[in-house]
Structures are given as structure tokens and as C-alpha cells.
């Protein structure tokens, strides 16, 4: 998922997306530990997606703080 697509989502949708990706990462790690995961690159992509969501949330928080100050 691209950062621009994430910036179009609301804060609540971003939080939900982060939770969803965290669950997915947990499942992928579990599959990797049990030897069921055939494509290990998905783990890295999921981690990067989580980082993108957190970055956009942090940007929104910074904008909100600037507006309030």
C-alpha cells in the first residue's frame, strides 16, 4: 500500500488498518516458525506497511498539534 493511499484514509481507518496488519504479521510469523510460509518476502512487506501507517498517523498527530498550538 502506498503512503498517498493511506493519507486519504481517516484516523480511525488508519488505526484499524494498523491492527489488521499487526494481526497479519503475527500470523505470518507463526507460519514461518512452523515452516508453512513459502514466500518470506511477505513478512518484510507487511512490516513496511505497518511503518507507513504509523508514519501517516504521526504526521496527522503533528499537524493536529501545530493547529492547536
N, C-alpha and C positions, 0 to 999 in steps of 0.2 A: 504494500500500500504506500502511496506517495504522500509526502508531507502536505502537499497542496490539497489533496482529497481530505486529509484529516482536519485541516484548517476550516473546512466547510461544515464540519460537524459541530453540534452543540457540546457544551462541557459535559452534560450528563451522558451523551452518546460516546464521548471520548473515554469517560470513566468505565462505561460498560464494555467498550472495545478493549480497554486495558485488562479488565477482569477476564474477558473471553480469551485474550491472547495468553494470559498467565496460566489459565486452565489448559490451554492447548500446549504450552511449553511443558507443563507438568506431565501431561500425557505423552508427549514426545520423549521426554527424558526417561519416563517409565518404560516405554517401548524400546528405547536404546539400551537400557540396562538389561532388559530381558532378551535382547537380540532380535526383536521383531521389526525394528526400524531398518528399512533398506536404503532410504535416502537421508543421509545425515545432514545435508545442507539445509534442510527444512528447519532444523534447530537454530541455526545461525540467522536465517531469515526471520524467524519468529522473534528472536531476541532483538533484532534491529527494528522490527515493527513496534515492539514494546517501547524501545528507546525513542522512536519517533513520536509515539502517542504521549509519552512523558514530556518530551520536549515541547510539543504543542500546548500541553496543559500548563507547563511552566511559563511559556510565552503569554498565555492568556492571564495567568496569575500576575505576571509582571505588568501587563497592560492595565489590569484592574487596580493594582497598587499605584501606578502612575496617575491614573484618573482620580483616585481617592486622595492622593497627597497634594 
